């Protein structure tokens, strides 16, 4: 199932997550395929009970069974939170601090300015448009019809389908899968399928949340895990293992800070004080020192990896 960039509903209620001290049923890790029964958290709603498992082999944490088993149940359609809450300041900061460095890294590795790109989970296309304006030939993939319309109105060609359903024979020099892998029931199968759509010498850029960020370590069960939409919770080690299983070599890896989840996590942890954090964009800036500290100690909020198929896979 494909994630819509920035399109998570922003929960503002007490979490239904609790730590547990007993094992769950044995399950297979979706990253490395090893068996584990190490259930560390229980997730409960009125109609659902699932566990967040820890894989001792690759350290992935993942939710099973999936509360949203059907892909259509996990589709994100909202517009405002897909575009940094329509905050021009947040958009400018994200562009200058995250997207422009990405573009420079990819251009250097590909050795040219103009290239073709598939943006998986392109959402409303505002980031795809930044890449297009830089000279990239961009195609989007977005299952939400509402968001796909926004992207097309920005001049982006869009396939309206899920990543698992991509049937086009097109190949690209770059495939970006931004904040999607954490939503996938079988992330290895999806990455292997996307690899078939790479031109020789092509690259894949994966971006997703870092579950070992400082925010999760501080807030724990009150952290914004984005349940039940997120079902895989990666750190750099588990993401590297997944890419190895899928036949990729990691060319470049880095972390980026983001204050996005801190206000709601604070509200859940400290409900009375949290009432003071009413305006989300403004509230995010209050956590800037903590976010910067996490970045400095290598526990930042997002992981980015540029991948290339290993020589035996090309």
Backbone as numpy.savetxt, mean C-alpha at the origin, in Angstrom:
# Nx Ny Nz CAx CAy CAz Cx Cy Cz
-7.16 -8.28 -4.97 -8.01 -7.09 -4.97 -7.13 -5.86 -4.97
-7.47 -4.88 -5.76 -6.64 -3.70 -5.93 -7.08 -2.57 -5.02
-6.14 -1.98 -4.42 -6.39 -0.86 -3.52 -6.47 0.44 -4.28
-7.36 1.29 -3.86 -7.44 2.61 -4.41 -6.57 3.53 -3.59
-5.63 4.22 -4.24 -4.64 5.00 -3.52 -5.29 6.00 -2.58
-4.88 5.94 -1.31 -5.37 6.87 -0.32 -6.85 6.74 -0.06
-7.48 5.63 -0.51 -8.92 5.58 -0.45 -9.47 4.79 0.71
-8.71 4.60 1.76 -9.22 3.84 2.88 -10.23 4.67 3.65
-11.36 4.06 4.04 -12.21 4.76 4.99 -11.39 5.05 6.25
-11.59 6.20 6.84 -10.79 6.60 7.98 -11.54 6.28 9.27
-11.32 5.09 9.87 -12.10 4.69 11.03 -11.90 5.64 12.20
-12.97 5.99 12.86 -12.87 6.87 14.02 -13.60 6.25 15.22
-13.61 4.94 15.27 -14.23 4.25 16.39 -13.18 3.39 17.06
-13.51 2.91 18.24 -12.58 2.07 18.96 -12.27 0.82 18.16
-11.01 0.42 18.16 -10.60 -0.73 17.37 -11.21 -2.02 17.91
-11.43 -2.97 17.02 -11.92 -4.30 17.40 -10.78 -5.29 17.43
-9.58 -4.80 17.70 -8.39 -5.63 17.69 -7.87 -5.79 19.10
-7.48 -7.02 19.45 -6.91 -7.27 20.77 -5.76 -8.27 20.66
-4.78 -8.11 21.53 -3.68 -9.06 21.59 -4.14 -10.35 22.24
-3.59 -11.48 21.76 -3.92 -12.78 22.33 -2.63 -13.54 22.60
-2.72 -14.57 23.44 -1.53 -15.32 23.84 -1.64 -16.80 23.53
-2.50 -17.15 22.58 -2.63 -18.56 22.24 -2.60 -18.71 20.72
-2.17 -19.88 20.23 -2.06 -20.07 18.78 -3.42 -20.21 18.11
-3.46 -19.93 16.82 -4.66 -20.14 16.04 -4.47 -21.35 15.14
-5.45 -21.63 14.28 -5.29 -22.72 13.33 -4.09 -22.48 12.42
-3.46 -23.55 11.96 -2.30 -23.43 11.09 -2.72 -22.89 9.71
-1.98 -21.90 9.22 -2.28 -21.30 7.92 -0.97 -21.10 7.16
-1.08 -20.85 5.85 0.10 -20.61 5.02 0.35 -19.12 4.90
1.61 -18.73 5.04 1.99 -17.33 4.85 1.86 -16.95 3.38
1.16 -15.86 3.05 1.01 -15.47 1.64 2.27 -14.89 1.02
3.30 -14.64 1.82 4.55 -14.11 1.26 5.54 -15.22 0.95
5.82 -16.08 1.93 6.86 -17.10 1.73 6.32 -18.51 1.62
5.04 -18.72 1.94 4.44 -20.04 1.80 4.65 -20.96 2.98
5.33 -20.50 4.04 5.57 -21.35 5.21 4.31 -21.41 6.09
4.17 -22.53 6.81 3.06 -22.68 7.73 3.33 -21.95 9.04
2.28 -21.39 9.62 2.41 -20.77 10.93 1.09 -20.88 11.67
1.15 -21.00 12.97 -0.05 -20.94 13.82 0.11 -19.83 14.85
1.08 -18.96 14.63 1.39 -17.88 15.57 0.43 -16.71 15.37
-0.72 -16.79 16.03 -1.71 -15.72 15.97 -1.44 -14.73 17.10
-1.20 -13.47 16.76 -0.85 -12.48 17.77 -2.00 -11.55 18.14
-2.96 -11.41 17.22 -4.10 -10.53 17.48 -5.38 -11.23 17.06
-6.48 -10.85 17.72 -7.81 -11.28 17.31 -8.56 -10.05 16.83
-9.20 -10.19 15.66 -10.01 -9.12 15.10 -11.46 -9.57 15.11
-12.33 -8.80 15.77 -13.72 -9.18 15.91 -14.65 -8.04 15.54
-15.70 -8.39 14.80 -16.82 -7.49 14.59 -18.07 -8.27 14.95
-19.22 -7.70 14.70 -20.46 -8.38 15.04 -20.60 -9.71 14.30
-20.10 -9.74 13.06 -20.28 -10.94 12.24 -18.97 -11.65 11.89
-17.85 -11.17 12.41 -16.56 -11.65 11.94 -15.61 -11.91 13.09
-14.85 -13.00 12.98 -13.70 -13.20 13.85 -12.55 -13.71 12.98
-11.42 -13.05 13.06 -10.24 -13.45 12.31 -9.02 -13.18 13.18
-7.87 -13.67 12.73 -6.63 -13.49 13.49 -5.57 -12.85 12.62
-4.73 -12.06 13.24 -3.53 -11.57 12.56 -2.38 -12.48 12.98
-1.84 -13.18 12.00 -0.76 -14.14 12.22 0.60 -13.49 12.00
1.59 -14.05 12.65 2.99 -13.66 12.44 3.72 -14.84 11.84
4.41 -14.63 10.72 5.20 -15.69 10.10 6.61 -15.65 10.68
7.03 -16.68 11.42 8.38 -16.68 11.99 9.48 -16.69 10.93
9.16 -17.18 9.73 10.17 -17.31 8.69 10.50 -15.97 8.03
9.46 -15.23 7.57 9.71 -13.98 6.84 9.25 -12.74 7.60
8.57 -12.92 8.74 8.07 -11.87 9.64 6.83 -11.13 9.10
6.22 -11.61 8.03 4.97 -11.00 7.58 3.90 -11.19 8.64
3.05 -10.20 8.81 1.84 -10.32 9.61 0.66 -10.24 8.65
-0.32 -11.13 8.82 -1.41 -11.19 7.85 -2.70 -11.66 8.51
-3.82 -11.19 7.97 -5.15 -11.44 8.51 -5.79 -12.64 7.82
-6.24 -13.61 8.62 -6.93 -14.77 8.09 -7.95 -15.27 9.12
-9.13 -15.75 8.67 -9.61 -15.72 7.30 -9.96 -14.29 6.90
-10.11 -14.06 5.60 -10.40 -12.72 5.12 -11.84 -12.34 5.45
-12.05 -11.29 6.22 -13.43 -10.85 6.49 -14.16 -10.40 5.24
-13.42 -9.84 4.28 -13.99 -9.41 3.00 -13.47 -10.35 1.92
-14.11 -11.48 1.79 -13.60 -12.52 0.89 -13.82 -12.17 -0.58
-14.88 -11.42 -0.87 -15.18 -11.04 -2.25 -14.49 -9.74 -2.59
-13.82 -9.69 -3.75 -13.07 -8.49 -4.13 -13.95 -7.25 -4.17
-15.18 -7.40 -4.65 -16.04 -6.23 -4.80 -16.38 -5.60 -3.46
-16.32 -6.38 -2.38 -16.61 -5.83 -1.05 -15.49 -4.91 -0.58
-14.31 -5.08 -1.16 -13.15 -4.31 -0.71 -12.88 -3.09 -1.59
-13.78 -2.84 -2.54 -13.53 -1.74 -3.48 -13.70 -0.39 -2.80
-12.76 0.53 -3.07 -12.79 1.88 -2.53 -13.32 2.84 -3.60
-14.29 3.65 -3.25 -14.91 4.54 -4.24 -14.81 6.01 -3.87
-14.46 6.31 -2.64 -14.45 7.70 -2.19 -13.41 8.52 -2.95
-13.65 9.80 -3.06 -12.79 10.67 -3.87 -11.88 11.55 -3.00
-12.44 12.18 -1.97 -11.67 13.15 -1.20 -10.41 12.58 -0.59
-10.52 11.41 0.09 -9.35 10.85 0.73 -8.40 10.20 -0.26
-8.82 10.09 -1.53 -7.92 9.60 -2.57 -7.02 10.71 -3.09
-7.31 11.94 -2.69 -6.54 13.09 -3.17 -6.07 13.95 -2.01
-5.58 13.29 -0.95 -5.05 14.01 0.22 -6.08 14.99 0.77
-7.37 14.53 0.81 -8.45 15.31 1.39 -8.60 16.68 0.72
-8.23 16.74 -0.57 -8.31 17.98 -1.36 -7.46 19.10 -0.75
-6.45 18.72 0.03 -5.56 19.72 0.62 -4.43 20.01 -0.36
-4.41 21.24 -0.89 -3.36 21.61 -1.85 -1.98 21.54 -1.20
-1.89 21.87 0.08 -0.60 21.82 0.76 -0.10 20.39 0.88
-0.97 19.46 1.31 -0.57 18.06 1.42 -0.19 17.50 0.05
-0.92 17.88 -0.98 -0.60 17.40 -2.32 0.76 17.89 -2.77
1.06 19.17 -2.52 2.36 19.72 -2.91 3.49 19.04 -2.16
3.30 18.82 -0.86 4.33 18.15 -0.07 4.54 16.72 -0.55
3.46 16.01 -0.82 3.58 14.63 -1.29 4.29 14.57 -2.64
3.96 15.51 -3.49 4.60 15.55 -4.81 6.10 15.80 -4.68
6.47 16.81 -3.91 7.89 17.19 -3.84 8.73 16.23 -3.02
8.15 15.64 -1.97 8.92 14.78 -1.07 8.87 13.30 -1.43
7.83 12.90 -2.16 7.66 11.46 -2.46 7.70 11.19 -3.96
6.83 11.85 -4.73 6.67 11.49 -6.13 7.86 11.94 -6.98
8.32 13.16 -6.83 9.45 13.63 -7.63 10.72 12.80 -7.39
11.05 12.45 -6.12 12.19 11.55 -5.92 12.01 10.19 -6.58
10.78 9.66 -6.58 10.50 8.41 -7.29 10.83 8.55 -8.77
10.35 9.62 -9.37 10.55 9.83 -10.80 12.04 9.90 -11.12
12.80 10.62 -10.29 14.25 10.73 -10.53 14.94 9.38 -10.42
14.57 8.58 -9.43 15.19 7.27 -9.25 14.90 6.36 -10.44
13.64 6.34 -10.88 13.26 5.48 -12.00 13.95 5.91 -13.28
13.97 7.21 -13.55 14.64 7.70 -14.77 16.12 7.31 -14.78
16.77 7.43 -13.65 18.19 7.09 -13.58 18.40 5.61 -13.88
17.53 4.75 -13.34 17.69 3.31 -13.55 17.33 2.89 -14.97
16.29 3.53 -15.55 15.91 3.20 -16.92 16.81 3.88 -17.95
17.45 4.97 -17.54 18.38 5.65 -18.41 17.74 6.54 -19.46
16.50 6.93 -19.24 15.83 7.81 -20.20 14.66 8.51 -19.53
14.21 9.61 -20.14 13.13 10.40 -19.58 11.77 9.85 -19.97
11.62 9.45 -21.23 10.32 8.99 -21.73 10.24 7.46 -21.67
9.18 6.95 -21.08 8.98 5.50 -21.02 7.50 5.25 -20.74
7.07 4.01 -20.91 5.67 3.65 -20.67 5.51 3.11 -19.26
4.34 3.35 -18.69 4.10 2.99 -17.30 2.67 2.52 -17.10
2.51 1.47 -16.30 1.19 1.02 -15.84 1.07 1.37 -14.37
0.06 2.16 -14.02 -0.17 2.58 -12.63 -1.32 1.72 -12.08
-0.97 0.70 -11.29 -1.96 -0.24 -10.76 -2.63 0.38 -9.53
-3.95 0.51 -9.58 -4.66 1.19 -8.51 -4.47 2.68 -8.61
-4.69 3.24 -9.81 -4.36 4.65 -10.05 -5.32 5.60 -9.38
-6.43 5.10 -8.81 -7.37 5.97 -8.12 -7.95 7.02 -9.04
-7.96 8.25 -8.59 -8.51 9.35 -9.38 -7.49 9.91 -10.37
-6.29 9.37 -10.36 -5.30 9.72 -11.37 -4.48 10.96 -11.08
-4.56 11.51 -9.87 -3.81 12.76 -9.65 -2.31 12.51 -9.60
-1.88 11.35 -9.10 -0.45 11.03 -9.13 -0.04 10.56 -10.52
-0.91 9.79 -11.17 -0.62 9.38 -12.55 -0.41 10.59 -13.45
-1.18 11.64 -13.21 -1.05 12.87 -14.01 0.31 13.53 -13.78
0.83 13.47 -12.56 2.16 14.02 -12.30 3.21 13.28 -13.13
3.11 11.95 -13.15 4.04 11.16 -13.97 3.87 11.50 -15.45
2.62 11.63 -15.91 2.37 11.95 -17.32 2.95 13.31 -17.68
2.81 14.28 -16.78 3.34 15.61 -17.04 4.87 15.62 -17.08
5.50 14.60 -16.51 6.97 14.51 -16.54 7.49 13.87 -17.82
6.57 13.46 -18.70 6.98 12.86 -19.96 6.72 11.38 -20.06
6.14 10.78 -19.03 5.85 9.34 -19.03 4.55 9.06 -19.76
4.52 7.97 -20.51 3.29 7.52 -21.18 2.57 6.61 -20.20
1.48 7.10 -19.61 0.84 6.44 -18.47 -0.46 5.76 -18.87
-0.60 4.50 -18.42 -1.87 3.78 -18.47 -2.24 3.44 -17.03
-3.49 3.64 -16.67 -3.93 3.34 -15.32 -4.74 2.06 -15.27
-4.81 1.50 -14.08 -5.68 0.35 -13.81 -6.44 0.67 -12.53
-7.76 0.72 -12.62 -8.58 1.15 -11.48 -9.96 0.50 -11.54
-10.28 -0.36 -10.55 -11.58 -1.05 -10.59 -12.77 -0.19 -10.22
-12.57 0.90 -9.50 -13.69 1.77 -9.14 -14.08 2.62 -10.33
-15.31 2.43 -10.81 -15.78 3.20 -11.97 -15.77 4.69 -11.67
-16.14 5.07 -10.43 -16.18 6.49 -10.06 -14.78 7.11 -10.15
-13.80 6.41 -9.62 -12.45 6.95 -9.64 -11.85 6.90 -11.05
-12.18 5.87 -11.80 -11.68 5.76 -13.17 -12.14 6.95 -14.01
-13.37 7.40 -13.79 -13.89 8.57 -14.53 -13.03 9.79 -14.22
-12.69 10.01 -12.96 -11.83 11.13 -12.60 -10.50 11.04 -13.33
-9.90 9.83 -13.33 -8.60 9.65 -13.97 -8.69 9.92 -15.47
-9.74 9.43 -16.12 -9.90 9.65 -17.56 -10.10 11.12 -17.87
-10.80 11.83 -17.00 -10.99 13.27 -17.20 -9.67 14.03 -17.08
-8.67 13.41 -16.48 -7.33 14.00 -16.42 -6.48 13.59 -17.61
-7.06 12.85 -18.53 -6.33 12.46 -19.74 -5.60 11.15 -19.62
-5.88 10.36 -18.56 -5.22 9.08 -18.37 -6.06 7.96 -18.98
-5.43 7.12 -19.79 -6.11 5.92 -20.29 -6.20 4.92 -19.15
-7.40 4.39 -18.89 -7.60 3.55 -17.70 -8.30 2.24 -18.08
-7.73 1.12 -17.60 -8.42 -0.17 -17.62 -9.22 -0.27 -16.33
-10.53 -0.42 -16.42 -11.37 -0.48 -15.23 -11.54 -1.94 -14.83
-10.57 -2.44 -14.06 -10.60 -3.82 -13.60 -9.66 -3.97 -12.41
-9.67 -5.14 -11.80 -8.74 -5.44 -10.71 -7.41 -5.93 -11.28
-6.38 -5.85 -10.44 -5.06 -6.29 -10.89 -5.08 -7.77 -11.28
-5.87 -8.57 -10.55 -5.95 -10.00 -10.85 -6.63 -10.28 -12.19
-7.38 -9.29 -12.69 -8.18 -9.49 -13.90 -7.56 -8.87 -15.15
-6.36 -8.31 -15.04 -5.75 -7.62 -16.18 -5.51 -8.62 -17.31
-6.26 -8.44 -18.40 -6.17 -9.37 -19.52 -5.44 -8.76 -20.72
-5.12 -7.49 -20.65 -4.45 -6.83 -21.76 -3.10 -7.47 -22.06
-2.70 -7.45 -23.33 -1.40 -7.98 -23.72 -0.33 -6.90 -23.70
-0.68 -5.68 -23.29 0.28 -4.58 -23.27 1.45 -4.87 -22.32
2.60 -4.35 -22.68 3.78 -4.42 -21.82 4.31 -3.01 -21.58
5.00 -2.84 -20.46 5.39 -1.50 -20.02 6.84 -1.52 -19.53
7.45 -0.34 -19.55 8.80 -0.20 -19.02 8.81 -0.10 -17.50
7.70 0.37 -16.94 7.57 0.51 -15.49 6.16 0.14 -15.08
6.05 -0.63 -14.01 4.75 -0.91 -13.39 4.82 -0.44 -11.95
3.91 0.45 -11.58 3.81 0.92 -10.20 2.61 0.25 -9.55
2.83 -0.34 -8.39 1.75 -0.95 -7.62 1.80 -0.32 -6.23
1.10 0.81 -6.12 1.20 1.67 -4.94 0.03 1.42 -4.00
0.35 1.01 -2.77 -0.66 0.74 -1.75 -1.76 -0.18 -2.28
-1.32 -1.28 -2.83 -2.21 -2.31 -3.36 -1.92 -3.66 -2.73
-0.65 -4.02 -2.60 -0.26 -5.36 -2.18 -0.82 -5.72 -0.81
-0.99 -4.74 0.05 -1.52 -5.02 1.39 -2.98 -5.45 1.36
-3.64 -5.30 0.21 -5.05 -5.68 0.05 -5.23 -7.06 -0.58
-4.18 -7.68 -1.06 -4.31 -8.84 -1.93 -4.34 -10.15 -1.14
-5.28 -11.01 -1.47 -5.34 -12.34 -0.85 -4.12 -13.16 -1.25
-3.70 -13.04 -2.50 -2.55 -13.79 -2.99 -1.59 -12.83 -3.68
-0.81 -12.08 -2.90 0.06 -11.06 -3.51 1.11 -11.64 -4.44
1.60 -12.85 -4.17 2.62 -13.45 -5.02 2.07 -13.72 -6.42
0.85 -14.23 -6.50 0.26 -14.52 -7.81 0.07 -13.23 -8.61
-0.35 -12.16 -7.95 -0.57 -10.89 -8.66 0.75 -10.31 -9.16
1.80 -10.32 -8.33 3.10 -9.79 -8.76 3.67 -10.61 -9.92
3.51 -11.93 -9.86 3.99 -12.78 -10.96 3.23 -12.48 -12.25
1.92 -12.23 -12.15 1.14 -11.89 -13.33 1.56 -10.55 -13.90
1.80 -9.56 -13.04 2.22 -8.25 -13.52 3.59 -8.32 -14.19
4.44 -9.22 -13.73 5.77 -9.35 -14.32 5.69 -9.71 -15.81
4.63 -10.40 -16.20 4.43 -10.77 -17.60 4.18 -9.54 -18.48
3.84 -8.43 -17.85 3.53 -7.21 -18.60 4.68 -6.22 -18.61
5.89 -6.69 -18.25 7.08 -5.85 -18.29 7.81 -6.01 -19.61
8.25 -4.90 -20.18 9.19 -4.96 -21.31 10.56 -5.45 -20.81
11.39 -5.99 -21.70 12.75 -6.36 -21.28 13.47 -5.18 -20.64
14.10 -5.43 -19.50 14.77 -4.36 -18.77 13.84 -3.50 -17.94
12.56 -3.88 -17.88 11.58 -3.08 -17.16 11.70 -3.20 -15.64
11.02 -2.28 -14.95 11.09 -2.19 -13.49 9.68 -2.24 -12.89
9.61 -2.69 -11.65 8.39 -2.63 -10.86 8.68 -1.80 -9.61
7.82 -0.83 -9.32 7.93 -0.05 -8.09 6.77 -0.43 -7.18
7.09 -0.99 -6.02 6.08 -1.37 -5.02 6.15 -0.38 -3.87
4.99 0.15 -3.48 4.90 1.06 -2.34 3.79 0.56 -1.43
4.08 0.42 -0.14 3.06 -0.04 0.81 3.40 0.39 2.23
2.45 0.27 3.17 2.72 0.68 4.55 3.73 -0.24 5.22
4.50 0.33 6.14 5.47 -0.41 6.93 4.87 -0.69 8.30
4.56 -1.95 8.59 3.93 -2.27 9.86 4.90 -2.12 11.03
6.19 -2.05 10.75 7.19 -1.83 11.80 7.50 -0.35 11.99
6.58 0.52 11.58 6.79 1.95 11.76 6.64 2.32 13.23
7.12 3.50 13.57 7.08 3.93 14.97 5.65 4.12 15.46
4.73 4.50 14.57 3.34 4.67 14.97 2.71 3.39 15.46
2.93 2.29 14.74 2.38 1.01 15.17 3.01 0.59 16.50
4.30 0.84 16.66 4.97 0.43 17.90 4.42 1.20 19.11
4.03 2.45 18.90 3.49 3.25 19.99 2.03 2.92 20.27
1.21 2.84 19.21 -0.23 2.72 19.39 -0.73 1.28 19.40
0.02 0.34 18.85 -0.29 -1.09 18.85 -1.71 -1.36 18.36
-2.61 -1.87 19.20 -3.96 -2.21 18.72 -4.77 -0.97 18.35
-4.38 0.19 18.83 -5.07 1.43 18.45 -4.55 2.00 17.15
-3.48 1.43 16.61 -2.93 1.88 15.34 -3.95 1.68 14.23
-3.90 2.51 13.21 -4.83 2.38 12.09 -4.35 1.28 11.16
-4.75 0.06 11.47 -4.39 -1.10 10.65 -5.21 -1.14 9.36
-6.25 -0.33 9.27 -7.17 -0.28 8.12 -7.84 -1.64 7.91
-8.31 -2.21 9.00 -9.05 -3.47 8.93 -10.52 -3.18 8.63
-11.17 -4.04 7.85 -10.67 -5.30 7.29 -10.12 -5.18 5.87
-9.92 -3.94 5.36 -9.49 -3.78 3.98 -8.05 -4.23 3.78
-7.18 -3.94 4.74 -5.81 -4.46 4.66 -5.78 -5.87 5.23
-5.09 -6.76 4.56 -4.97 -8.13 5.07 -3.52 -8.60 5.13
-2.58 -7.82 4.61 -1.14 -8.13 4.69 -0.42 -6.93 5.28
0.48 -7.20 6.23 1.17 -6.12 6.93 2.67 -6.38 6.85
3.32 -5.66 5.92 4.71 -5.92 5.57 5.67 -5.03 6.34
6.88 -5.53 6.54 8.05 -4.74 6.89 9.07 -4.94 5.78
10.21 -4.28 5.80 11.17 -4.44 4.69 11.60 -5.89 4.47
11.78 -6.65 5.55 12.23 -8.04 5.40 11.18 -8.90 4.71
9.92 -8.81 5.14 8.89 -9.65 4.54 8.59 -9.24 3.10
8.66 -7.95 2.80 8.45 -7.52 1.42 9.58 -8.02 0.52
10.81 -7.96 1.00 11.94 -8.47 0.22 11.78 -9.96 -0.05
11.28 -10.71 0.95 11.07 -12.15 0.77 10.00 -12.41 -0.27
8.90 -11.65 -0.22 7.85 -11.82 -1.23 8.39 -11.58 -2.62
9.16 -10.52 -2.81 9.68 -10.22 -4.15 10.66 -11.29 -4.62
11.42 -11.87 -3.68 12.34 -12.96 -4.04 11.55 -14.18 -4.52
10.48 -14.52 -3.80 9.63 -15.65 -4.17 9.04 -15.44 -5.56
8.76 -14.18 -5.90 8.14 -13.86 -7.19 9.16 -13.71 -8.33
10.44 -13.94 -8.04 11.46 -13.90 -9.08 12.00 -12.52 -9.39
12.02 -11.62 -8.39 12.56 -10.28 -8.57 13.84 -10.10 -7.75
14.69 -9.21 -8.22 15.80 -8.70 -7.43 15.46 -7.28 -6.99
15.80 -6.94 -5.74 15.58 -5.58 -5.25 16.72 -4.70 -5.74
16.38 -3.69 -6.55 17.37 -2.76 -7.09 17.60 -1.61 -6.13
16.53 -1.14 -5.51 16.62 -0.01 -4.59 15.48 -0.09 -3.59
15.76 0.25 -2.35 14.75 0.21 -1.31 14.91 1.42 -0.39
13.81 2.05 -0.01 13.87 3.18 0.91 12.53 3.31 1.63
12.50 4.15 2.65 11.29 4.40 3.42 10.91 5.88 3.32
9.60 6.13 3.42 9.13 7.52 3.39 8.17 7.75 4.55
8.22 8.93 5.17 7.32 9.24 6.29 5.96 9.70 5.81
4.96 9.47 6.65 3.61 9.97 6.36 2.86 10.13 7.67
2.21 11.28 7.88 1.42 11.48 9.11 -0.02 11.01 8.99
-0.37 10.33 7.88 -1.77 10.07 7.53 -2.54 9.35 8.63
-1.93 8.33 9.26 -2.69 7.48 10.18 -2.62 7.93 11.63
-1.82 8.91 11.95 -1.58 9.26 13.35 -2.77 9.90 14.06
-3.51 10.86 13.46 -4.64 11.46 14.18 -5.68 10.45 14.62
-6.09 9.53 13.73 -7.12 8.57 14.11 -6.59 7.57 15.14
-5.33 7.20 15.03 -4.74 6.30 16.02 -4.74 6.96 17.40
-4.39 8.25 17.42 -4.38 8.99 18.68 -5.78 9.06 19.28
-6.79 9.27 18.43 -8.17 9.34 18.92 -8.60 8.03 19.58
-8.20 6.91 18.98 -8.57 5.63 19.58 -7.82 5.38 20.89
-6.57 5.78 20.94 -5.76 5.57 22.14 -6.19 6.50 23.27
-6.48 7.74 22.92 -6.83 8.76 23.93 -8.10 9.47 23.47
-9.28 8.85 23.65 -10.53 9.39 23.10 -10.84 10.82 23.53
-10.59 11.15 24.80 -10.95 12.49 25.26 -10.06 13.56 24.64
-8.75 13.33 24.66 -7.84 14.29 24.03 -8.04 14.31 22.52
-8.41 13.16 21.96 -8.57 13.06 20.52 -9.65 13.94 19.96
-10.59 14.35 20.81 -11.67 15.23 20.35 -11.13 16.58 19.88
-9.93 16.92 20.33 -9.33 18.20 19.93 -8.81 18.17 18.50
-8.60 16.95 17.97 -8.04 16.81 16.62 -9.18 16.67 15.62
-9.80 17.77 15.27 -11.00 17.73 14.44 -10.68 17.80 12.95
-9.78 18.66 12.56 -9.47 18.82 11.14 -8.29 17.94 10.79
-8.53 16.94 9.93 -7.52 15.92 9.66 -6.23 16.50 9.09
-6.24 17.31 8.01 -4.95 17.81 7.48 -4.15 18.58 8.51
-4.82 19.44 9.29 -4.12 20.21 10.31 -3.59 19.29 11.41
-4.40 18.30 11.82 -3.99 17.39 12.88 -2.74 16.61 12.50
-2.60 16.29 11.22 -1.44 15.53 10.78 -0.13 16.25 11.10
-0.13 17.57 10.96 1.10 18.32 11.17 1.54 18.30 12.63
0.62 18.06 13.55 0.99 17.97 14.96 1.89 16.77 15.24
1.80 15.75 14.36 2.59 14.54 14.56 3.87 14.55 13.74
4.17 15.67 13.10 5.36 15.75 12.25 6.65 15.40 12.99
6.87 15.88 14.23 8.11 15.50 14.92 8.24 14.00 15.14
7.14 13.34 15.52 7.18 11.89 15.71 7.45 11.17 14.40
6.79 11.63 13.33 6.98 11.03 12.01 8.43 11.19 11.55
9.00 12.35 11.77 10.41 12.58 11.39 11.36 11.72 12.20
11.06 11.55 13.49 11.90 10.69 14.34 11.87 9.25 13.83
10.68 8.77 13.48 10.58 7.42 12.93 11.40 7.25 11.66
11.40 8.29 10.82 12.19 8.25 9.58 13.69 8.16 9.90
14.13 8.93 10.89 15.56 8.97 11.22 16.07 7.65 11.79
15.20 6.91 12.50 15.65 5.66 13.10 15.27 4.44 12.26
14.83 4.67 11.03 14.52 3.55 10.14 13.21 2.86 10.44
12.27 3.56 11.08 10.94 3.00 11.36 9.89 3.94 10.79
10.04 4.21 9.48 9.14 5.16 8.83 7.87 4.47 8.39
6.96 5.22 7.79 5.58 4.77 7.61 5.33 3.98 6.33
6.12 4.20 5.31 5.92 3.50 4.05 7.23 2.93 3.53
7.13 1.81 2.83 8.28 1.17 2.20 8.13 1.30 0.69
9.21 1.64 0.01 9.25 1.66 -1.46 10.37 0.75 -1.92
10.09 -0.09 -2.90 11.11 -0.97 -3.47 11.00 -0.94 -4.99
12.14 -0.74 -5.63 12.21 -0.88 -7.09 12.79 -2.24 -7.39
12.08 -2.99 -8.23 12.42 -4.38 -8.51 12.73 -4.57 -9.98
13.57 -5.55 -10.24 13.84 -5.97 -11.61 13.76 -7.50 -11.64
13.15 -8.10 -12.65 13.15 -9.56 -12.72 14.56 -10.11 -12.68
14.77 -11.17 -11.90 16.09 -11.77 -11.83 16.46 -12.32 -13.20
17.75 -12.42 -13.52 18.18 -12.85 -14.86 17.55 -14.15 -15.31
17.35 -15.08 -14.40 16.76 -16.36 -14.75 15.27 -16.24 -15.09
14.66 -15.13 -14.65 13.22 -14.96 -14.86 12.91 -14.18 -16.14
13.89 -13.42 -16.64 13.62 -12.55 -17.80 13.53 -13.38 -19.08
